[in-house]
Structures are given as C-alpha cells and as structure tokens.
Amino acid sequence: MSPVKSLARTRRELAEFVRQRRERVTPAEVGLPSGPRRRTPGLRREEVAALAGVGITWYTWFEQGRDINVSETFLLNLSRVLKLNDEDCCHLFMLAQQRPPAYEARQATAVSRLTQAVLDQLAPCPAYVMNLRWDLVAWNQSADHWFRLNERADTERNLLRLVFRDDVLRERMPDWERDARKLLANFRCDLAVAPEDPTMTAFVDEMRRLSEPFRHWWDEPDRQGYQRGISRLTGDDGRVRSLRHEMLIVDEHLHLRMLVYFEDEAGNGVGDTARRGN
C-alpha cells in the first residue's frame, strides 16, 4: 500500500474513532445540561471544541480526518474531554501522530478487585504489585508478613525506600549491597520510560538526599546486571531463604507489574533467574 493510501486510511480511522468516542460521552459527564432538543447521542462537536479549547471549524476539520497538524496539548485535552482511558489515549496518538503520547507517570495507587484476588490466591507465595516509581500498591498476606506493609504509611510503601531506608529490612538481607545495587540499576531502566516526569525525578532527588549509598551508586551505576526482587531474606525463624521471582504485567499502560516470589530450595537465588531473562 502506498504511503498516501495508508495515510488516508489512518485519517478515516481517526475520524471514526473520535466520532464514536464523542457519542459515548453524555453532557452530564462533562458538566453540561442535556437540553430538550438534543437529537444525537453524546456530545455535539461544538461542545467538544469548546471544552478542548479549539474553534469549531478547526475541530470539525479534525474530526473529518482532514490534513491538519495537531499538537500534543490538544490531543491530551481531547482525551480528557472524551474520557479516554490510557489505552484509548495511546490509540488516539498513534492515529493522529503515529506515536504514543509521552508517558506521564500517573502513578496508580490501587488495583482492581480481580487483581487483588489473584494476589490473594497466590499465597503462600509473597506477591505485590508495583508501579513505575516502584510504589507497592497492592500485596497479599504473605508479602505483608515479609515486609510489614499494612503497618507502614503510604509514602513508605516503596521497594527502593524499604531497601535503602529500612534498617530492619536491611539486617534481614544477607546480600544487601549486591541486591540494592542491582535493584537500583533496574530502576534506572524504568526511569528511562519517563526521564522528565516530575514525580519520578522528585523521587530520585529525595532518595539521593536521604541515602548516601543511593546517591553514590546513582552517580556510579552498576554495570554488572540488574534484578527486580530480593535474592535472599532472613525469616522470623532465623533461616535464610534463597528466592526466585517472576514478573507479570498487570497493566502495560500504567506500568503496573506483579512480582511473585518463590523459595528456591537449591539456593540459586533471584540473580540466576535475572541472568536468564526473567
């Protein structure tokens, strides 16, 4: 297919996508009165244009799929007006600009009931869900037993904060320096997804102030590999457990990942798993 025909098809898909989403939003959802003479479902074009901050003629051309340039600001405003979720927002950007939107670290603070049910059914394996900033947003009872998450403040439920700032957990990690360096190296990879996001950079700045090892290793990154979980942990019974973990994607658009830990009787630890790509 020629580039011209491909572009024309994409514009038609864009026009149809926006029209369908516009018709799904009720006036009440955006604070507008329904009115007695509304003939079409959803919002009118002039209403969307006004809410998105553009002129009606320009918006009409956009919805008709005409050859006009659109800004990221307009697309984000339109996504807000049309109540698009993250997946739909990415689809809108791909149709309009042939690229996804720049990631804004909208850090999720909860998971669905079904995801929580999965976590609970994984017991006795400890498991938790973390976002791009490595905040722990959900966990099961086994993970709580390991990390005492229920008794911590929300701001303290972050894997890097726990590893670098919790002296009790540090004492229970026989390979603390090795684990901390490799976890930090892995976090640097996640930061590359949103290098300019203020919530991510603020977290890094805070940790640099609060932890000398974090600051030192951040300035001199580990080149020997990375990992997402702890490799060995001492239990309440004094026994050191070698651990493996598996990472599962919960929501790729919100960057929610689930970490599930398994005790490794052979003593290989999570580092072996990481080197094989898990």
Number of C-alpha atoms within 10 A of each C-alpha: 6 6 8 9 10 10 14 14 14 17 20 15 16 23 20 15 16 18 18 14 17 21 15 13 19 17 16 11 13 16 8 11 10 12 8 6 6 10 8 8 13 20 24 17 17 15 16 22 19 13 15 20 14 15 12 15 12 13 18 16 13 19 18 16 20 15 11 9 8 12 11 13 11 13 18 17 18 22 21 15 21 27 17 17 12 15 13 15 20 20 19 24 21 15 19 23 15 12 12 15 17 13 15 15 20 14 18 16 14 15 16 9 9 9 16 17 11 13 25 19 13 16 15 14 17 23 26 23 26 25 24 20 24 21 22 24 20 22 24 22 21 19 22 16 13 15 17 13 21 13 10 10 8 13 9 16 21 17 19 19 18 16 20 20 16 12 11 11 17 17 12 17 22 16 14 19 14 15 22 24 22 24 21 22 22 17 18 16 12 17 17 9 15 18 16 14 15 12 16 20 15 11 13 18 12 12 19 17 11 14 13 12 15 22 16 11 16 17 10 10 14 16 9 8 13 22 24 23 24 25 27 24 22 16 13 10 6 9 9 15 19 21 23 24 26 16 16 13 13 17 14 10 14 18 20 24 19 23 18 21 25 17 19 16 11 8 15 15 21 25 24 15 16 17 11 7 7 15
